[in-house]
Amino acid sequence: MDRRRFVLISLAGALAVPLGAEAQPLKVPRIGVLSGGFPNQDGCLEAWRRGLQELGYVEGQTHVLETRWSEGRGEAYPHLAADLVRLKVDLIVSTAGPAASAVKGATTSIPIVLASSFYPVELGIIASLARPGGNVTGVTHFTPELMAKRVQLLKEAVPTASRFAVLRVAGGVQNLVVRDMEAAARLLGVQLQVIEVRRVEDLSAAFDTADRGRAHAVMSTQAPFFAHNRATIAQLALKHRLPSFSGERAAAEAGALMFYGPSISEGCQRAAKYVDRILKGAKPGDLPIEQPTTYELVINLKTAKALGLTIRPSLLARADQVIE
């Protein structure tokens, strides 16, 4: 074949290739997010976004988000999770502990990353922390040991107390939280008076019930409801002169007596690494669930003084932050 004929054949082949075939645009993954909060009020979501940014992700360029907000309504989770599945997102992130079961129930094929979760093994969401299996992985914050430690710390703060009121919302995970609190309370000789609340309007009546039950202090379980209403709960506790223990760090700043727990923000930020690995091909079921490694104790000394409560120096010395 002479040179002229070779060039003509090569040129014809090149012209036969459709324009742009050698540079097809890459698919931008769609990530579904199920939040327990309100728009622009989910601290876990914002921390997770920061984690993605640190890994080089740019929202709208490297990925797009489809966010669904429950606005504190636990009954909305199944519907919102199903909506994300119908959209055929590439991955779903759950930023609310109680939402995990709803997301798992909605899909067994779309990868799921738990940015915040409660009792994932006990609820049947994963097989084990070391090998989750299936389509779920991520971070868990709340364990039986944590709930027991919270009861113990409140008893240390109010050593004469023999009865605690516990505010809870509806839901299967709440049964596990209360179970572990009750186990710890029995060892400490404390009785728990469990009071269910559903709406913010129920809180005032709940504190009246605690008064009638002669509670010496009040605790709340972990749920978006308590995060959204932390200031109201702290004010009612002061009004009824009940030392209050919260699972929400910001509640101590709002007037609750104490907080003890892991940094939710840190854990949610770490969940971004799971998203990165899955988008690069890792199987979620092969990625171990991470647990907290550090915990914080916050004591509001201003609230203690308002209640006429003296906190032992040994307990204050263990606090990571004392609000005065």
Secondary structure, 3 states (H helix, E strand, C coil): CCHHHHHHHHHHHHHHCCCCHHHCCCCCCEEEEEECCCCCCCHHHHHHHHHHHHCCCCECCCEEEEEEECCCCHHHHHHHHHHHHHCCCCEEEECCHHHHHHHHHHCCCCCEEECCCECCCCCCCCCCCCCCCCCEEEECCECHHHHHHHHHHHHHHCCCCCEEEEEECCCHHHHHHHHHHHHHHHHHCCEEEEEECCCCCHHHHHHHHHHHCCCCEEEECCCHHHHHCHHHHHHHHHHCCCCEEECCHHHHHHCCCEEEEECHHHHHHHHHHHHHHHHCCCCHHHCCCECCCCEEEEEEHHHHHHCCCCCCHHHHHCCCEEEC
